[in-house]
Amino acid sequence: MANPKRRHSKSRTNMRRSNWRIKSLNVVKCSNCGEPNISHRVCSECGYYNGKKVMGDKA
């Protein structure tokens, strides 16, 4: 297998790792209750998704 002849500099290593960050979530308002919610997910407060009730009431 091929092996590197020289070590990578700290700068080059850090530039490569610059995309390792955690991406922020896309938060939108629920169309039914207005609570903040992650997009393309069922609302945890009211149970609606895309204007339709998809989850029952919490027990």
C-alpha positions in Angstrom: 0.0 0.0 0.0 1.1 3.6 -0.6 2.4 5.5 2.4 2.9 9.3 2.7 6.5 10.4 2.2 6.1 13.5 4.4 3.8 14.3 7.2 1.0 16.8 6.6 1.4 20.2 8.2 -0.9 21.2 11.1 -2.5 23.8 8.8 -3.3 21.3 6.1 -4.7 18.9 8.6 -6.9 21.6 10.1 -8.1 22.8 6.7 -9.2 19.2 5.9 -11.0 19.0 9.3 -12.8 22.3 8.8 -15.9 20.6 7.4 -16.3 18.3 10.4 -18.5 20.8 12.3 -22.0 20.0 13.3 -24.5 21.5 11.0 -27.4 23.5 12.6 -30.9 22.2 12.3 -33.5 23.9 10.2 -36.1 25.1 12.6 -39.5 26.3 11.4 -42.8 27.2 13.0 -45.5 24.5 13.1 -48.4 25.4 10.8 -51.0 24.2 13.3 -49.8 25.4 16.7 -46.9 27.8 15.9 -44.3 26.0 18.1 -40.7 25.8 16.8 -40.1 22.4 15.1 -37.5 20.7 13.0 -38.6 20.8 9.4 -40.0 17.6 7.8 -40.8 16.1 11.3 -44.0 15.6 13.1 -44.7 18.4 15.6 -43.9 17.1 19.1 -46.5 19.5 20.7 -49.6 18.9 18.6 -48.8 15.8 16.5 -49.6 17.4 13.1 -47.5 17.0 10.0 -48.3 18.8 6.7 -51.6 20.0 8.0 -52.8 16.5 9.1 -53.1 14.9 12.5 -50.7 11.9 12.4 -50.0 11.2 16.1 -52.5 10.6 18.9 -52.7 12.6 22.2 -50.1 12.1 24.8 -51.2 9.8 27.7 
